[in-house]
Amino acid sequence: MLRLLSLLQTHRYWPGSELSERLEVSPRTLRRDVDRLRELGYPVDASRGVAGGYQLQAGAAVPPLLLDDDEAVAIAIGLRTAAAGAVSGFEETSVRALAKVIQLLPPRLRRRIDALREVTSPGVFGGGPTLDATVLTTLAMACRGEERLRFGYTPREGETATRYVEPHRLVPLGRRWYLIAWDLDRGDWRSFRVDRLGSPVLTGARFRPREIPGGDPAAWLRSRMSQIPARYDVSVVFQTPAATVRGFIGHYGTVEELTDSSCRMRMNTDDLGWPVMVAGVLGAAFTVESPDELRDRVRATGETLLRGAA
């Protein structure tokens, strides 16, 4: 039943024969399991006939936890906040969970959540781009549902163009989100920065997932990103244990242990504001090895702070 529920939550409509084949059960067993899900409160619609099938609909409540309206809204808002990066390490999980919650919420609760989003101003720590959680959940549902996606995309250099893809995975890296997908027009794997992506539309066309090279989407993305030269190659030696620096910067850079009480932080970035903030907030003695622009930025920031404290 859990496998059945998971499949129903990935697609808008499942032919009965395809569900039976995926679950390796008879049509009679499938009908019995669907009835059990209905008893638990899941609104599963069924169509009869040779081409009959099943579809999970949004219901009047959020099964099976039986949350009240306020609790459901609170969960969705909390997941939106976490998806935006407020809780480090939970961004991708939050998007997946949010996609499931939004799919089952009745329209009246979706309107409440949208209203709250429209009248609040999210803050993004560290200067990362602010993302629309609705865009993220649309992309997440396309990935989970194995459904082809169409959207407008503006690259770093160039004009906005329509892209038609088979979405594979959403991956948070640094302070940004990326969609990994098979580009149908170019016949190859591509990564797309979500903050440069607009108006994603689910096409309703399903596809059989391809195997991404290496099998690990995050590792594939890091490998691709490492081939793109950043504006600055930052190297800073801190007089503090490596674990302290690593725990602060997370996956935004790498930390090499030099001694028990010193380490070297490496970071490829287009914005020196982030390494300057790391150096200032850690409160440990440090030496800038490269680039020269970072030394100048640190001096200028220090002078500004001193003037403000005078």
C-alpha positions as CSV (number, residue, x, y, z in Angstrom):
1,M,0.0,0.0,0.0
2,L,2.9,2.4,0.7
3,R,4.4,1.6,-2.7
4,L,0.9,2.2,-4.3
5,L,0.6,5.5,-2.4
6,S,4.0,6.6,-3.5
7,L,3.2,5.9,-7.2
8,L,-0.1,7.7,-7.0
9,Q,1.6,10.8,-5.6
10,T,4.0,11.0,-8.5
11,H,1.6,11.0,-11.5
12,R,-1.7,12.7,-12.2
13,Y,-3.1,9.5,-13.7
14,W,-2.1,5.9,-13.7
15,P,-3.6,3.2,-16.0
16,G,-4.7,0.3,-13.9
17,S,-2.7,-2.2,-15.9
18,E,0.5,-0.1,-15.5
19,L,0.0,0.1,-11.7
20,S,-0.6,-3.7,-11.5
21,E,2.6,-4.3,-13.5
22,R,4.7,-1.9,-11.3
23,L,3.4,-3.4,-8.1
24,E,3.4,-7.0,-9.4
25,V,-0.1,-7.6,-8.1
26,S,-3.4,-8.7,-9.7
27,P,-6.0,-6.1,-10.7
28,R,-8.2,-7.5,-7.9
29,T,-5.5,-6.9,-5.3
30,L,-4.9,-3.4,-6.7
31,R,-8.6,-2.5,-6.3
32,R,-8.6,-3.8,-2.7
33,D,-5.5,-1.7,-1.8
34,V,-7.1,1.4,-3.4
35,D,-10.2,0.8,-1.2
36,R,-8.0,0.7,1.8
37,L,-6.3,4.0,0.9
38,R,-9.8,5.5,0.6
39,E,-10.7,4.3,4.1
40,L,-7.6,6.1,5.4
41,G,-8.8,9.3,3.8
42,Y,-6.9,9.4,0.5
43,P,-9.2,10.7,-2.3
44,V,-8.4,8.2,-5.1
45,D,-10.6,8.6,-8.2
46,A,-11.1,5.6,-10.5
47,S,-12.3,5.3,-14.1
48,R,-13.7,2.1,-15.4
49,G,-13.3,0.3,-18.7
50,V,-10.4,-1.1,-20.8
51,A,-8.4,2.1,-20.4
52,G,-9.4,2.6,-16.8
53,G,-7.1,3.8,-14.1
54,Y,-6.5,5.7,-10.9
55,Q,-5.8,9.3,-9.9
56,L,-5.0,10.9,-6.5
57,Q,-7.0,14.1,-6.1
58,A,-6.8,17.0,-3.7
59,G,-9.2,16.3,-0.9
60,A,-11.0,18.2,1.8
61,A,-8.5,17.2,4.5
62,V,-4.8,16.3,4.6
63,P,-4.7,12.5,5.1
64,P,-3.7,10.5,7.1
65,L,-2.5,12.9,9.8
66,L,-5.9,14.6,10.0
67,L,-4.3,18.0,10.3
68,D,-6.5,21.0,10.9
69,D,-6.3,24.0,8.5
70,D,-3.9,26.1,10.6
71,E,-1.6,23.1,11.1
72,A,-1.5,22.4,7.4
73,V,-0.8,26.0,6.5
74,A,2.0,26.2,9.1
75,I,3.7,23.1,7.7
76,A,3.6,24.4,4.2
77,I,5.0,27.8,5.2
78,G,7.7,26.2,7.3
79,L,8.7,24.0,4.3
80,R,8.8,27.0,2.0
81,T,11.2,28.7,4.4
82,A,13.4,25.7,4.7
83,A,13.4,25.2,0.9
84,A,14.7,28.8,0.6
85,G,17.8,27.8,2.6
86,A,16.8,28.9,6.1
87,V,17.8,25.5,7.4
88,S,21.1,24.4,5.9
89,G,21.2,20.8,4.6
90,F,17.4,20.4,4.4
91,E,16.7,22.4,1.2
92,E,16.2,19.4,-1.1
93,T,14.3,17.4,1.4
94,S,12.0,20.4,2.1
95,V,11.2,20.8,-1.6
96,R,10.3,17.2,-1.9
97,A,8.1,17.3,1.1
98,L,6.5,20.6,0.1
99,A,5.6,19.2,-3.3
100,K,3.7,16.3,-1.6
101,V,1.9,18.6,0.8
102,I,0.9,21.2,-1.9
103,Q,-0.5,18.4,-4.1
104,L,-3.0,17.3,-1.5
105,L,-4.0,20.6,0.0
106,P,-7.5,21.8,-0.9
107,P,-7.8,25.0,-2.9
108,R,-8.9,27.2,0.1
109,L,-5.6,26.4,2.0
110,R,-3.5,27.0,-1.1
111,R,-5.1,30.5,-1.4
112,R,-4.2,31.2,2.3
113,I,-0.6,30.1,1.7
114,D,-0.3,32.2,-1.5
115,A,-1.7,35.2,0.4
116,L,0.9,34.9,3.1
117,R,3.7,34.6,0.6
118,E,2.5,37.7,-1.3
119,V,2.6,40.0,1.8
120,T,5.9,38.8,3.3
121,S,9.4,39.6,2.3
122,P,11.8,36.6,2.6
123,G,15.4,37.3,3.6
124,V,18.2,35.2,2.0
125,F,21.3,34.8,4.2
126,G,24.5,35.5,2.4
127,G,23.0,37.3,-0.6
128,G,21.7,34.3,-2.5
129,P,18.9,34.8,-5.0
130,T,15.3,34.7,-3.7
131,L,13.3,31.9,-5.3
132,D,9.6,31.4,-5.7
133,A,8.7,28.3,-3.8
134,T,5.9,27.6,-6.3
135,V,8.5,27.3,-9.1
136,L,10.5,24.9,-6.9
137,T,7.5,22.7,-6.2
138,T,6.5,22.6,-9.8
139,L,9.9,21.4,-10.8
140,A,9.9,18.9,-7.9
141,M,6.6,17.5,-9.0
142,A,7.9,17.2,-12.6
143,C,11.0,15.3,-11.4
144,R,9.0,13.0,-9.1
145,G,6.2,12.5,-11.7
146,E,8.7,11.8,-14.6
147,E,6.8,14.5,-16.6
148,R,8.3,16.6,-19.4
149,L,8.7,20.2,-18.6
150,R,8.8,23.4,-20.6
151,F,10.1,26.8,-19.3
152,G,11.9,30.0,-20.3
153,Y,15.6,30.2,-19.5
154,T,18.0,33.1,-19.5
155,P,21.7,32.0,-19.5
156,R,24.5,34.1,-18.1
157,E,25.1,35.5,-21.5
158,G,22.3,35.4,-24.0
159,E,18.6,36.0,-24.5
160,T,15.8,34.1,-22.9
161,A,14.8,31.0,-24.9
162,T,12.2,28.2,-24.3
163,R,13.7,24.9,-23.1
164,Y,11.9,21.5,-23.3
165,V,13.4,18.9,-21.0
166,E,13.0,15.7,-19.1
167,P,13.7,16.8,-15.5
168,H,15.8,14.5,-13.4
169,R,16.7,16.1,-10.0
170,L,16.7,19.4,-8.1
171,V,20.1,20.0,-6.4
172,P,21.0,22.8,-4.0
173,L,24.7,23.9,-4.5
174,G,26.2,26.9,-2.8
175,R,23.5,29.5,-2.4
176,R,21.6,28.4,-5.5
177,W,19.3,25.7,-6.8
178,Y,19.9,23.8,-10.0
179,L,17.6,21.7,-12.1
180,I,19.4,18.7,-13.8
181,A,17.6,17.6,-16.9
182,W,17.9,15.9,-20.2
183,D,17.6,18.6,-22.8
184,L,15.4,17.2,-25.6
185,D,16.4,19.9,-28.1
186,R,20.1,19.4,-27.5
187,G,20.1,15.7,-26.8
188,D,22.3,15.9,-23.8
189,W,22.3,16.5,-20.0
190,R,22.1,20.1,-18.9
191,S,21.9,22.0,-15.6
192,F,19.8,25.1,-15.2
193,R,20.0,27.7,-12.4
194,V,16.5,27.9,-11.0
195,D,16.7,31.7,-10.4
196,R,17.2,32.1,-14.1
197,L,14.2,29.9,-15.0
198,G,10.7,31.2,-15.5
199,S,7.2,30.0,-15.9
200,P,7.7,26.2,-15.7
201,V,4.8,24.3,-17.3
202,L,4.0,20.6,-16.8
203,T,3.3,19.2,-20.3
204,G,1.5,16.0,-19.2
205,A,3.9,13.9,-21.3
206,R,5.6,11.2,-19.3
207,F,9.0,9.7,-20.0
208,R,11.2,6.8,-18.9
209,P,14.0,8.2,-16.7
210,R,17.6,8.1,-18.1
211,E,20.6,7.2,-16.0
212,I,22.7,10.2,-15.3
213,P,26.5,9.7,-15.9
214,G,28.0,8.4,-12.7
215,G,24.6,7.8,-11.0
216,D,25.0,10.7,-8.6
217,P,23.2,14.0,-9.6
218,A,25.0,16.1,-7.0
219,A,28.4,14.7,-8.0
220,W,27.7,15.2,-11.7
221,L,26.7,18.9,-11.0
222,R,29.8,19.6,-8.9
223,S,32.0,18.1,-11.7
224,R,30.3,20.3,-14.3
225,M,30.6,23.4,-12.1
226,S,34.3,22.8,-11.5
227,Q,34.9,23.1,-15.2
228,I,33.3,26.6,-15.3
229,P,36.0,29.1,-14.3
230,A,34.8,31.4,-11.4
231,R,36.0,34.9,-11.2
232,Y,38.0,34.4,-8.0
233,D,39.9,31.4,-6.6
234,V,40.0,32.2,-2.9
235,S,42.6,30.7,-0.5
236,V,42.6,31.7,3.2
237,V,44.6,30.2,6.1
238,F,42.7,30.3,9.4
239,Q,44.3,29.8,12.8
240,T,41.4,27.6,14.1
241,P,40.6,23.9,13.7
242,A,39.4,22.7,10.4
243,A,36.1,21.4,11.9
244,T,35.2,24.9,13.0
245,V,35.6,26.4,9.5
246,R,34.0,23.4,7.8
247,G,31.0,23.5,10.1
248,F,30.5,27.2,9.2
249,I,30.9,27.2,5.4
250,G,29.3,23.8,4.8
251,H,29.4,22.9,1.1
252,Y,30.3,26.5,0.0
253,G,34.0,25.6,-0.1
254,T,36.6,23.1,0.9
255,V,38.7,23.0,4.0
256,E,42.2,21.4,4.3
257,E,43.6,20.6,7.7
258,L,47.1,22.0,8.2
259,T,47.6,21.4,11.9
260,D,45.3,20.7,14.8
261,S,44.7,24.4,15.1
262,S,45.0,25.7,11.6
263,C,43.5,25.0,8.2
264,R,43.2,26.4,4.6
265,M,39.8,27.3,3.1
266,R,39.5,27.2,-0.7
267,M,36.5,28.7,-2.5
268,N,35.7,29.5,-6.1
269,T,33.3,32.4,-6.3
270,D,32.2,35.3,-8.3
271,D,31.4,37.4,-5.2
272,L,34.1,38.3,-2.6
273,G,31.4,39.3,-0.1
274,W,31.0,35.7,1.1
275,P,34.6,35.0,2.0
276,V,34.9,38.4,3.7
277,M,31.9,37.6,5.8
278,V,33.4,34.2,6.7
279,A,36.7,35.8,7.8
280,G,34.9,38.4,9.9
281,V,32.3,36.2,11.6
282,L,34.7,33.3,12.5
283,G,36.7,35.6,14.8
284,A,40.0,33.7,14.2
285,A,43.3,35.1,13.0
286,F,43.7,34.5,9.2
287,T,46.0,35.2,6.3
288,V,44.7,35.8,2.8
289,E,46.8,33.9,0.3
290,S,44.8,34.8,-2.8
291,P,43.5,36.7,-4.6
292,D,44.9,40.2,-4.2
293,E,41.4,41.6,-4.7
294,L,40.3,39.8,-1.5
295,R,43.1,41.5,0.5
296,D,41.8,44.9,-0.7
297,R,38.2,44.0,0.1
298,V,39.1,42.9,3.6
299,R,41.1,46.1,4.2
300,A,38.2,48.3,2.9
301,T,35.6,46.4,5.0
302,G,37.8,46.6,8.1
303,E,38.1,50.4,7.7
304,T,34.4,50.8,7.2
305,L,33.7,48.8,10.4
306,L,36.2,50.8,12.4
307,R,34.7,54.1,11.2
308,G,31.3,52.8,12.3
309,A,32.6,51.9,15.7
310,A,34.4,55.2,16.3
